[in-house]
Amino acid sequence: MAVIKAINSHASLARVINYITKDGKTDKSLIGGYNCRGTHALFEMKATKKMWRKNGGRQYKHFVQSFSPDEKISLQEAHEIAAELAAAWEKMNGYEVCFATHFDRNHIHSHFVVNSVSFVNGKKFTYSKRDLQNFKDISDRILQSKGLSICQPSKKITSYDRYTYEQICKGESWLADIAVAVLTAKQNAKSKAEFIKLLSEQNIKVTWEDTRKYITFTNKDGKKVRNKKLTEIFKEDFTKEALLNDFGRNGTGAAIDQIERELNARESDRYIDETERGEQAFIGAEQDTYTEEYGADGEEYGIDEEDRPTRRYHSGYER
């Protein structure tokens, strides 16, 4: 059995590529690329962004295909499935994808990093919930074709839980509203205090005490649910440890993004300054040439004002 998960990461493109291709987690035989060379993916992705002049905003999308520890599958088989999956999802057409299969956990899993800019038309990579579900369905079809197992409903679901699950799928359950709010706060908060504040803004009270094992979320109507229940239903890790780890990553990612923005701004300013100096030097040279050919006022050699030639210059920097 394998599951597909979209990862909300704030790390830089270089950092995430270096992470998924890191020695000790994978090796060169388990690194691949779709529409690019896996070992040169960072260079090619950056070249695409530069070509289309789209260096800002979200830099990539990150997905993971994880196999069950009980699945009898080799690293090479998992890597071949990753390559097939990247090529089969039509949303990845026209985008560079770097993928790598990892062996550093008790389960085999493959990472996919998709460039945010298309090398074909410069469009940004986007996907909907329906697109993500399609990605998961394609994964299941590939697994079935190879005689591997696919996701099945959890045996832990009772009759009450099954009804709850069906209501969530229809978008009619208050649990879904809490889960979405908690997940959003989890992805954006940089601390426990900020997490609680973000949820309070959604009229959700958070009871998080060191003396209690679980966290309780209460909506404006007084309905309560523990983080343990949300984890069981939505298959998303809402444990205290997982939340605190996410807060740390969010904070680190935000700091790195800020540093990169400042560095990019400095580089942009330096480029503009150099370009402007080049333009001024060019204009000065043009003026010297004009004086040499026609004289300081253009009249010394009998040139009328209306016959004075018009000179224009061009540069890569547009004002």
LUMSE-683626 format. One record per atom (N, C-alpha, C, O, CB): x, y, z. Coordinates in steps of 0.2 Angstrom, whole numbers, plus 5000, padded with zeros to 4 digits. Glycine has a CB too. Example, Ala and Ser with C-alpha at 12.3 -4.5 7.8 and 13.67 -1.06 7.14 Angstrom:
506649725039/506249785039/506649845039/507149835042/505749785045/506449895035/506849955036/506450005039/506750065040/507049975029/
END
This chain:
500449945000/500050005000/500450065000/500950065003/499550005006/500250114996/500650184996/500150234996/499650234994/501150184990/500350295000/499950355000/500350404997/500950414997/499750365008/499950454995/500250514992/500050574996/499450584999/499950534984/500550614998/500450675002/500750734999/501350734997/500650665009/500350794999/500650854997/501050885003/500750895008/500150904994/501650915002/502050945008/502051015007/502151045002/502750915008/501851055012/501851125012/502551145015/502551155022/501251155016/503051165011/503651175014/503851255012/503651275007/504251135011/504151285017/504351355015/505151365014/505451415014/504151395021/505451305014/506151305012/506351325005/505851325001/506551235013/506951345004/507151374997/507151314992/507151254994/507851404997/507151324986/507151274981/507851234982/507851174981/507151304974/508351274983/509051234983/509051194989/509351134989/509651284984/508751214995/508751175001/508351115000/508551055002/508451215007/507751114997/507351054996/507651004991/507550944992/506651074994/507951034986/508250984981/508850954985/508950894984/508551024975/509250994988/509850964992/509550904997/509950854998/510251014995/509050925000/508750875005/508550805002/508750755004/508150905009/508150814996/507950744994/508450704990/508350644989/507350764989/509050744988/509550704985/510150694989/510750674987/509750744979/510050704996/510650695001/510850625002/510450585002/510350725007/511550625002/511850555003/511650535010/511550575015/512650555003/511450465011/511250445017/510450435017/510250395021/511450485023/510150475013/509450465012/509250425006/508850385005/509050535012/509750435001/509650404994/510350394991/510850414994/509150444989/510350374985/511050374981/510850394974/510250394972/511350304982/511350404970/511350424963/510850384959/510550404954/511950434960/510850314960/510450264956/509650274958/509250254954/510650194957/509550314963/508850324965/508650394964/508150414967/508750304972/509050434960/508850504959/508650514952/509050484947/509450554961/508050534950/507850544943/507550604942/507450654946/507350484942/507350624935/507050684933/506550674928/506650624923/507650734931/506050704928/505550704922/505650774919/505550824923/504850694925/505750784913/505850844909/506550874911/506650934910/505250894910/506950844915/507550874917/508050814919/507750754920/507550924923/508650824920/509150774923/509050784931/509250834933/509850784920/508950724934/508850734941/509450764945/509350804950/508750664944/510050744943/510650774946/510850844944/511250874947/511250724944/510450874939/510550944937/509950984938/509851034935/510850944930/509450954942/508750984942/508751054944/508451094942/508350944946/509151064950/509151134952/509451184947/509051244947/509651144959/509951174944/510151214938/509651224933/509551284931/510851194935/509351174931/508851184925/508251214928/507951254924/508651114923/508051204934/507451244936/507551314937/507151354935/507251214943/508151334939/508351404940/508351434933/508151494932/508951414944/508651404928/508751424922/508051444919/507951494915/509051374917/507551394920/506851404917/506551474921/506251514917/506451344919/506651484927/506351544930/506651604928/506351654926/506551534938/507351604926/507751654924/507451674917/507351734915/508451644924/507351624913/507151634906/506451664905/506351704901/507151564902/506051644910/505351674910/505251734915/504751764915/504851624912/505851754918/505851814923/505351804928/504951844930/505751874919/505351744931/504851724936/505251694942/505151634943/504251684934/505551734946/505951714951/505651724958/505851694963/506651754951/505051754958/504751774965/504251724966/504051674962/504451834965/503851724972/503351684974/503551614976/504151604977/502851684968/503051574976/503151504977/503651474972/503551484966/502551464978/504151434974/504651414970/504551344967/504851324962/505351414974/504151304971/504051234969/503451204973/503151234977/504751194971/503251144971/502751104974/503151034976/503551014972/502151094970/502951014982/503250954985/502750894986/502250914990/503650974991/502850834984/502450784985/502850724987/503450714986/502050764979/502550674991/502850614994/502450554992/501850564994/503050625001/502650504990/502350434989/502650394994/503250374994/502350414982/502250374999/502550335005/502250265005/501650255004/502450365012/502650215005/502450145005/502450115012/502750135017/502950095001/501950075014/501850035020/502549995022/502849975017/501249995020/502749995028/503349955030/503249885028/503649845028/503449965038/502549865028/502449795026/502449775019/502449715017/501749775029/502449825015/502449815008/503149785005/503649805007/502349885004/503049725002/503649694999/503849724992/503549704987/503549614998/504249774993/504449814987/505249834988/505449854993/504049874986/505549824982/506249844983/506349924981/505849954979/506749804978/506949954983/507050024982/507050034974/506750084972/507750044984/507349994970/507350004963/506550004960/506450044956/507749954959/506149954963/505449954960/505150014962/504750044958/505149894963/505250044968/504950104971/505150164966/504750204965/505050114978/505750164965/506050214960/505750214953/505550264951/506750214960/505650154951/505350144944/504650174944/504350204939/505350074942/504250154950/503550174950/503550254951/503050284948/503250144957/504050284954/504050354955/504150384948/503850434946/504650374960/504550364944/504650384937/504050384933/503850424929/505250344934/503750324934/503050314930/502550364932/502150384928/502850244931/502550374939/502050414941/502150484939/501650524938/502050414949/502750514939/502850584937/502650594930/502450644928/503650594938/502750544926/502650554919/501850544917/501650564912/503050494914/501550504922/500850494921/500350544923/499750554920/500650424924/500550584927/500050644930/500150704925/500650734924/500250664937/499650714921/499650764916/499850834919/500050884915/498950764912/499650854925/499850914928/500550934928/500750984928/499550914935/501050874927/501750884927/502050894920/502650914919/502050824930/501550894915/501850904908/502050974908/501651024909/501250884903/502650984905/502951054904/503251084910/503451134910/502351094902/503351044915/503751064921/504251014923/504250954922/503251064927/504851044925/505350994928/505250964934/504951004939/506051034928/505350904935/505150864941/505850824943/506050784939/504550824940/506050844949/506550804952/506250754957/505950774962/507150844955/506450684956/506150644961/506750594964/507250584960/505650594958/506650574970/507150534973/506850484978/506350504982/507750574977/507050424978/506850374983/507250364989/507850354988/506750304979/506950364995/507350365001/507250305005/506750265004/507050425005/507850285008/507850225012/508050235019/508250195023/508350175009/507950305021/508250325028/507650315034/507850325039/508450395028/507150285032/506550275037/506450195037/506650165033/505950315035/505950185041/505750115041/505250095036/505050035035/505450095048/505150145031/504750135025/505050165019/505350215020/503950155027/504950135014/505250165007/504750225005/504150215005/505350115002/505050275003/504650335001/505050374995/505650374995/504450375007/504650404991/504950444986/504650514986/504050524987/504750414979/505150564985/504950634985/504950664978/505350634974/505550674989/504450704977/504450734970/504450814971/504050844975/503750714967/504850844968/504950924968/504750944961/505150934957/505650944971/504250984961/504051014954/504151084954/503951124958/503250994953/504551104948/504651174947/504051214947/503551194944/505151184941/503951274950/503351314950/503251344943/502751374942/503351364955/503751344938/503651384932/503751334926/504251294926/504251444931/503351334921/503351294916/503951314911/503951374909/502751284912/504351264908/504851284904/504551294897/504851314892/505351234903/503951274896/503551274889/503251344888/503351374883/503051224889/502851374893/502551434892/502651484898/502351534898/501851424891/502951464903/503051514909/502551514914/502551554919/503251574906/502051474913/501451474918/501651444924/502051394925/500851434914/501351464930/501451434936/501051374937/500551364934/501251484942/501351324941/501151264942/500551264948/500651294953/501651214945/499951244946/499451244951/499051184951/499051144945/498951304950/498651164956/498251104956/497751114961/497751154966/498751044957/497151074960/496551084964/496551014968/496950974967/495951094960/496051014973/495950954977/495750894972/495950834973/495450964982/495450904967/495250854962/495850834958/495950774957/494750884957/496250874956/496950854953/497350814958/497650764955/497350924951/497350834964/497750794969/497450724970/497850674970/497850824976/496850714970/496450654970/496650614964/496650554964/495750664971/496650644958/496850614952/497550584952/497650524950/496750654946/497950624955/498650594956/498650534961/499050484959/499050654960/498250534966/498250474970/497950414966/498150354967/497850494976/497450424962/497050374958/497550344953/497550284953/496450404955/497950384950/498550364946/498950314949/499250264947/498850424942/499150334955/499650294959/499350234961/499650184960/499850334966/498750224963/498350164964/498350124958/498450064958/497650174967/498250154952/498150114946/498850074944/498950024942/497950154940/499450114945/500050094944/500250034949/500549984947/500650144945/500050044955/500149994960/499849924959/500049874959/500050014967/499149934957/498749874955/499049844949/499049774949/498049894954/499349874944/499549844938/500249804940/500449764936/499749894933/500549824945/501149784947/500949734953/501449704956/501649834950/500349724954/500149674960/500249694967/500349654971/500549614958/500349764968/500449794974/499749814977/499249824974/500949844974/499749824984/499149834987/499049914987/499449954986/499149814995/498349934988/498150004988/497850024994/497649974998/497750024982/497650084995/497350105001/496650075002/496250074997/497350185002/496550055008/495850025010/495550065016/495950095020/495849955011/494950065017/494650105022/494950075029/495050015029/493850095022/495050115034/495350085040/494850045044/494250055044/495550145045/495149985046/494749935050/494549965057/494049935060/495149875051/494850025059/494650055065/493950095065/493650105070/495150095068/493750105059/493150145058/492550105061/492350055058/493050165051/492150135065/491550105068/490950135064/491050175059/491450125076/490350105065/489750135062/489650205063/489450245058/489150095064/489850235069/489750305070/490250345066/490150395063/489750315078/490850315066/491450345063/491350345055/491450395052/492050315064/491050295053/490950295045/490450345043/490450375038/490650215043/489850355048/489450405046/489750475046/489650515042/488850405051/490150485051/490550545052/490950555046/490950615043/490950545058/491350505044/491750515038/491350525031/491550565027/492150445037/490750495031/490350515025/490150585025/490050615020/489750465025/489950615031/489750685031/490350725030/490250785027/489450695038/490950705032/491550755030/491650755023/491750805020/492150725034/491550695019/491650695012/491150735009/491250765003/491550625010/490550745012/490050785009/490150865011/489750905008/489350765011/490550875015/490750945017/490150965022/490051025022/490750985011/489850925026/489250945030/489450935037/488950945041/488650905028/490050915039/490250905046/490550965049/491050995046/490550845047/490450975055/490851035059/491551005060/491951045061/490451045066/491650945060/492350915061/492750935055/493350955056/492250835061/492450935049/492850955044/493051035044/493651045043/492450955037/492651075047/492851145048/493351155053/493851195052/492151185050/493351115058/493851115063/494551095060/495051125061/493751075069/494451035057/495051005054/495451055049/496051055049/494950935050/495051085045/495351135040/495651185043/496251205041/494851155035/495351215048/495651275052/496251255056/496751285056/495151295057/496251195059/496851165062/497451155057/498051175059/496751105066/497251125052/497851115047/498151175044/498751185043/497551065041/497651225043/497951285040/498351325045/498951345044/497351335038/498151325052/498551355057/499251315058/499751345059/498251355064/499251245057/499851205058/500351225052/500951225054/499551135057/500051235046/500551255041/500851325041/501351335038/500151245034/500551365045/500751435045/501051465052/501451505052/500151485043/500851435057/501051455064/501851435065/502051385063/500651425069/502151485068/502851475070/502951455077/503551455079/503251535068/502451455081/502451445088/501851415091/501351425087/502751505092/501851385097/501151365100/500751425101/500151415100/501351325106/500951485103/500551535104/500251565098/499651585098/500951595108/500651565093/500351585086/499851545084/499351565081/500951595081/499951475085/499451425083/498751435086/498251435083/499751355084/498851445093/498251455097/497851525094/497251525094/498351465104/498251575093/497951635091/497651635084/497051655083/498551695090/497951595079/497651585073/496951555073/496451575070/498151555068/496951505078/496351465078/495751505082/495151505081/496451405082/495951545087/495551595090/495151645086/494651655086/495851625096/495551665080/495251705075/494751675071/494351705068/495851735071/494751605071/494251565068/493751545073/493351495071/494551505064/493651575079/493251555084/493251485086/492751445088/492451565081/493951455086/494051395089/494451395095/495051425095/494351345083/494251375101/494651375107/495151315107/494951255105/494151375113/495751325109/496251275110/496351265117/496651305121/496851285106/496351195119/496551185126/497151135126/497051075124/495951145130/497751165127/498351135126/498751145133/499051195134/498751165120/498751095137/499051095143/499551035144/499550985141/498551085149/500151055147/500651005147/500550945152/500750895151/501351045151/500050955156/499850905160/499350855157/499150805160/499550925167/499050875151/498650825147/498950805141/499350835138/497950865145/498750735140/499050705134/498850735127/499250735122/498950635134/498150755127/497950775121/497750845121/497650875126/497350725119/497650875115/497450945114/496650935112/496450895108/497850975108/496250985115/495550985113/495351055109/495651105111/495150985120/495051045104/494751095100/494051105101/493651055100/494951095092/493851165102/493051185103/492851235099/493151295099/492951205111/492351225095/492051275090/491651325094/491451315100/491751245084/491351375090/490951425093/490251395096/489951425100/490751475088/490051335093/489451305096/489551255102/489051225104/489151265090/490151255104/490351215110/490551145108/490651095113/489751215114/490551125102/490751055100/491451045100/491851085098/490451035093/491650985103/492350975105/492650915101/492250865099/492450965112/493250915100/493650855097/494350865099/494650915099/493550855089/494650805100/495350795102/495750795096/495550765090/495450735107/496350815096/496850805091/496950725089/497050715083/497550835093/496850685094/496950615092/496350595087/496550555083/496850575099/495750615088/495250595084/495350625077/495150595072/494550625087/495550685076/495750715070/496250675066/496150675060/495950795071/496750655070/497250615067/496950555064/497150535058/497850605072/496550515067/496250455065/495850465059/495850425054/495850425071/495450515059/494950525053/495350555047/495150525042/494450575055/495750605048/496050635042/496750615040/496950635035/496050715044/496950565044/497650535042/498150595042/498650585038/497650495036/498150645046/498650695046/498850695054/498450695058/498350765044/499550705055/499850695061/499650765065/500050815064/500550685061/499250765070/499050825074/499350815081/499050845086/498350835074/499750765082/500050755089/500450825091/500650865087/500450695089/500550825098/500950885100/501650885097/501850945095/500950885108/501950835097/502650825094/502650855087/503050885085/502850755095/502150825083/502150845076/502050915075/502350955071/501650805072/501550945079/501351015078/501951055080/502151105077/500851035083/502351045086/502951085088/503451075082/503851125081/503151055094/503551015079/504051015074/503851055068/504351085065/504150935072/503251055066/503051095061/503151175062/503351215058/502251085059/503051195068/503151265070/503851285069/504051335067/502951275078/504251235071/505051245071/505251255063/505551305061/505451195074/504951215059/505151215052/504851275049/505151305045/504851155048/504251295051/503951355048/504351415050/504451465046/503151365051/504551425056/504951475058/505651475054/505851535052/505051475065/505951425054/506551415050/506451435043/506851475040/506951345051/505951405040/505851425033/505651495032/505951525027/505251385030/505351525036/505151595035/505751645036/505851695032/504651625041/506251625040/506851655041/507351655035/507551705033/507251635047/507351595032/507751585026/507451625020/507851655017/507751505025/506751615020/506451655014/506651735015/506751765010/505651645014/506651755021/506751825022/507451845020/507551895017/506651845029/507951805022/508651815020/508651815012/509051855009/509051755023/508351765009/508351755002/508051814998/508351844993/508051694999/507551845001/507251904998/507751964999/507752004994/506551925002/508051965005/508552025006/509052015001/509352064998/508752025013/509351955000/509951944995/509751964988/510051994984/510151874996/509151934986/508851954980/508752024978/508952054973/508251914978/508552064983/508452134983/509152164982/509152214978/508052164989/509652144986/510252174985/510552164978/510852204975/510752144991/510452104976/510752084969/510352124964/510752144959/510652004968/509752134965/509352174960/509552244960/509652274954/508552174961/509652274966/509952344966/510652344963/510752394959/509952364973/511052294964/511752304961/511652294954/512052334950/512152244964/511252254951/511152244944/510952314941/511152334936/510652194942/510452344944/510152404941/510752464941/510752504937/509552434946/511152464947/511652514947/512152504942/512352554939/511952514954/512352444941/512852424936/512552444929/512952474924/513052354936/511952434928/511652444921/511552524920/511752544914/510952414921/511352554925/511352624924/512052664923/512052704919/511052664931/512552634926/513252654925/513452644918/513752684915/513752624930/513252584916/513352564909/513052614904/513352634899/513152494907/512452634905/512052674901/512352744901/512452774895/511352684903/512552764907/512852834907/513552834903/513652884899/512952854914/513952784904/514552774900/514452774892/514752804888/514952714902/513852734890/513652734883/513452804881/513652814875/513152684883/513052834884/512852904882/513452944881/513452984877/512352934887/513952944886/514452984886/514952974880/515153024876/514952984892/514952914878/515352894872/514952914866/515352934861/515452814872/514352914866/513952934860/514053004859/514053034853/513252914861/514053044865/514153114864/514753134862/514853184858/513953154871/515353104864/515953114862/516053104854/516353134850/516453074865/515753044852/515753024845/515353084841/515653104835/515452964844/514853104843/514453154840/514853224839/514853254834/513753174844/515153244845/515553304844/516153294839/516353344836/515853314851/516453234839/517053224835/516853224828/517153254824/517353154837/516253204826/516053194819/515653264817/515753284811/515553144818/515353294821/514953354819/515053424822/514853474820/514253334820/515553414827/515653484831/515253484837/514753454837/515653544826/515453534841/515053544847/514353564846/513853534850/515353594852/514153604842/513553634841/513253614834/512653624832/513553704841/513553574830/513353544824/513353594818/513153584812/512653524825/513553664820/513453714814/514153724811/514253754806/513253774817/514753704815/515353714812/515453684805/515853704801/515853684817/515153624804/515253594797/514653604793/514453564788/515353524798/514253654795/513653674791/513053624791/512653624787/513853674783/512953604797/512453554798/511853594801/511953624807/512653494803/511253594798/510653624801/510453584807/510553524808/510153644796/510053624811/509753594817/509353534816/509353484819/509453644822/508853544810/508453494809/508753434805/508453384805/507953524804/509353444803/509753384800/510153344805/510453294804/510153404794/510153374811/510553344817/510353274818/509753264819/510553384823/510753224817/510553154818/510253134825/510553164830/511053104816/509753094825/509453074831/509753004833/509752954829/508653064831/510053004839/510352934841/509952904847/509752944851/511152954843/509852844847/509552804852/509952744854/510352724851/508852784849/509852734860/510152674863/509652624866/509152644868/510752694868/509952564867/509452514870/509852474875/510452464875/509152464865/509552454880/509952414885/509452364888/508852364887/510252454891/509652314892/509252254895/508852284900/508352254903/509652204897/509052344903/508652364909/508152414906/508252464903/509052404914/507452404908/506952444905/506752484911/506652464917/506352404902/506652554910/506452594916/505652594917/505352624921/506652664915/
END
